[in-house]
Amino acid sequence: MGESKVTFHSAASATAAGNAMNLAGIAAVAVQLTGAWVATVTPKATIDGSNWVAVEAYNVNTGIWSTVLAANGLYLIPVAGLRLFELDMVWASGTSITATGIGVGAHAVPFGHSPGPYGQSLARKTLTFVDTTTAQTIFTVTGAVLLRLFAICGADLASAGGCNAVVGIAGTTNLFIASTDVLAIDAGKLWYSNTPVAAPSVLSTVAASEWVIPNGQDVILTPSAQIDSGAITFYGFWTPLSAGATVA
């Protein structure tokens, strides 16, 4: 299966659940909203066919995840494993709204690793530090991708002389994670900001920023001085934008 197209609402101007999409073989639904409208549009999915649950949609323009679609634009909704999908619409005012969707089969996403949340691929890389003073490649990026990441420390990072570290790409070395004292990165802590935490955290907070990497720029960790020892595993949730794009 390649893709299937459904018009959820056609020039609609009244509250309605609209048409449903059968999700057999579909990993994600791409939705486009057009028209002049004020309404609450909620993407919903179900397994049992009776109980519909709101699901998150990714705004391709703003890079924001939300369970409400509030404006015209393009949205991507991961639906792998679900049965039916619809756009529940509560009308407020305006002329009309048209909502069109395309379901894309799982085989269309080149899973370079294991499937992850949001219908993306998951890349993993462990860095082990032994008197490390130079930039370390975390992920090798080919082509254009959407990427969000975080890290979990496996062994306390140590630096007798003191050291900070950032995660980013060449030219913007702190794109993903700002400068952090490596002595604060201890075993079991999540590292996604300059304040590593030991407490469980929701993914939307841990990996809140999703960046477009357009030209195959590799993701790197750059130390300000020497990291004597320690180990940390990075997790990257990514989606290909160009043909053959990968994160490894």
C-alpha positions in Angstrom: 0.0 0.0 0.0 1.3 3.5 -0.8 -1.3 6.1 0.3 -5.0 6.6 0.6 -6.9 9.9 0.4 -10.0 10.9 2.4 -11.9 14.2 2.5 -12.8 14.5 6.1 -14.8 17.7 5.7 -15.8 19.4 2.4 -16.7 23.0 2.6 -18.3 22.3 5.9 -19.9 24.9 8.1 -21.5 22.9 10.9 -20.3 20.8 13.7 -19.6 17.2 12.6 -17.3 14.3 13.1 -16.8 14.0 9.3 -15.6 11.0 7.3 -13.3 8.5 8.9 -10.1 7.0 7.4 -9.4 3.2 7.7 -5.9 2.9 9.0 -5.1 -0.6 7.9 -1.4 -0.5 6.8 -1.1 3.2 7.6 1.6 4.7 9.8 0.8 8.4 9.6 -1.9 10.7 8.3 -1.0 14.0 6.6 -3.8 16.6 6.8 -4.4 19.9 5.0 -6.9 22.4 6.3 -8.2 25.2 4.1 -11.0 27.7 4.1 -12.2 30.7 6.2 -13.3 29.3 9.5 -13.2 29.5 13.3 -13.7 26.0 14.8 -12.2 23.4 17.1 -10.7 20.6 15.0 -9.6 17.6 17.0 -7.8 14.7 15.4 -9.1 11.5 17.0 -8.5 7.7 16.6 -10.0 4.5 17.8 -9.2 0.8 18.0 -12.6 -0.6 19.0 -14.6 1.6 16.6 -16.7 3.2 19.3 -14.5 5.1 21.7 -12.6 7.9 20.0 -9.5 9.4 21.7 -7.8 12.7 20.8 -4.3 12.2 19.3 -1.4 14.7 18.9 -0.7 16.3 15.5 2.5 17.9 14.4 2.2 21.3 12.7 4.7 21.0 9.8 4.9 24.8 9.6 5.4 25.8 13.3 7.0 22.6 14.6 4.4 22.4 17.5 2.6 19.3 18.7 -1.1 19.8 19.7 -4.4 17.9 20.0 -6.2 20.8 18.5 -5.8 22.1 14.9 -6.5 25.8 15.1 -5.5 27.2 11.7 -5.1 26.4 8.0 -2.0 24.5 7.2 -0.3 21.1 7.0 -0.3 18.6 9.9 1.2 15.1 10.4 -0.4 12.7 12.8 1.2 9.3 13.7 -1.4 6.5 13.8 0.6 3.2 13.6 -1.4 0.4 15.3 -4.7 2.3 15.4 -7.8 1.3 13.4 -9.8 4.4 12.4 -9.1 8.2 12.2 -11.3 11.2 12.0 -11.2 15.0 12.4 -13.9 16.0 15.0 -15.0 19.5 14.2 -17.0 21.9 16.4 -18.0 24.8 14.3 -18.0 28.4 15.6 -18.1 30.9 12.7 -16.8 31.7 9.3 -17.6 30.6 5.8 -16.5 26.9 5.5 -13.6 24.5 6.2 -12.2 21.7 4.0 -10.1 19.0 5.5 -8.2 16.6 3.3 -6.0 13.7 4.4 -3.5 11.3 2.9 -2.6 8.1 4.8 0.9 6.9 4.2 1.9 3.2 4.6 4.6 2.2 7.0 6.8 0.9 4.2 7.1 4.5 2.9 9.1 5.5 6.0 12.7 4.1 5.7 13.1 2.8 9.2 16.9 2.8 9.6 16.5 1.6 13.2 13.6 0.6 15.3 10.2 2.4 15.0 9.6 5.0 17.7 6.8 7.3 18.9 5.2 9.7 16.6 5.7 7.3 13.6 9.4 8.2 13.5 12.5 6.2 13.5 14.8 5.9 16.5 18.6 6.2 16.4 20.7 5.3 19.4 24.4 6.0 20.0 26.5 5.6 23.2 29.6 7.8 23.7 32.3 6.6 26.1 34.7 9.2 27.2 38.4 8.6 27.9 40.4 11.8 28.3 38.2 13.2 25.4 39.0 16.8 24.3 37.6 16.9 20.7 34.2 17.0 19.2 32.5 13.6 19.1 30.0 12.5 16.4 26.7 11.4 17.9 24.7 10.8 14.7 25.7 10.8 11.1 22.9 12.5 9.1 22.4 11.9 5.4 20.0 14.1 3.5 17.2 16.2 5.1 15.5 15.1 8.3 13.4 16.3 11.2 15.2 15.4 14.4 14.7 15.7 18.1 17.0 14.1 20.7 17.8 13.6 24.4 20.4 11.6 26.3 20.5 9.3 29.4 23.8 9.1 31.3 25.1 5.5 31.9 28.2 6.4 33.9 29.0 9.6 35.7 30.9 12.1 33.6 34.2 13.3 35.2 36.5 16.1 34.5 39.3 17.0 37.0 40.0 20.3 35.4 36.3 21.2 34.8 34.5 21.1 31.5 31.2 22.0 29.8 29.6 20.3 26.9 27.1 21.2 24.2 25.2 19.2 21.6 24.5 20.5 18.1 25.9 20.7 14.6 28.9 22.4 13.1 28.4 26.1 13.2 25.6 25.9 15.9 27.2 23.5 18.4 24.5 24.2 21.0 21.5 23.6 18.7 20.1 20.7 20.7 21.5 21.0 24.2 23.0 24.2 25.7 26.3 24.4 27.6 26.2 22.1 30.6 28.7 21.4 33.4 29.6 17.7 32.8 30.0 17.1 36.5 26.2 17.5 36.7 25.6 14.7 34.2 25.4 11.7 36.5 24.4 8.1 35.9 20.6 7.7 35.4 20.0 11.4 34.7 18.2 12.7 31.6 20.2 15.3 29.7 18.2 17.5 27.4 19.0 21.0 28.8 21.7 22.6 30.8 20.1 21.1 34.0 20.2 17.3 33.8 17.4 15.7 35.8 16.9 12.3 37.5 13.1 12.4 37.7 10.9 10.8 35.0 9.9 13.3 32.4 7.3 13.4 29.6 8.7 13.1 26.1 7.1 16.4 24.9 9.3 18.1 27.6 12.5 16.0 27.2 12.5 16.4 23.4 10.5 19.5 23.0 12.4 21.0 20.0 12.3 19.3 16.7 14.8 20.7 14.2 15.0 20.5 10.4 18.5 19.4 9.4 18.5 20.2 5.7 21.9 19.3 4.4 23.2 16.2 6.2 24.9 18.1 9.0 26.1 15.5 11.6 25.1 15.9 15.3 28.1 16.4 17.5 29.0 16.8 21.2 31.6 19.5 21.7 33.5 19.7 25.1 35.1 22.9 26.3 38.0 21.0 27.8 38.7 17.4 28.7 36.1 14.8 29.8 38.1 12.3 31.7 35.6 9.5 31.9 31.9 8.5 31.7 29.4 7.3 29.2 26.1 8.6 27.9 23.6 7.2 25.4 21.8 9.5 22.9 18.4 8.9 21.5 17.2 10.6 18.3 13.7 10.5 17.0 13.8 11.4 13.3 11.7 11.6 10.2 13.1 11.6 6.7 12.3 14.6 4.5 14.3 13.8 1.4 14.6 10.5 -0.4 17.1 8.1 1.2 17.6 10.3 4.2 19.0 8.6 7.3 20.2 9.2 10.8 22.7 6.6 12.1 
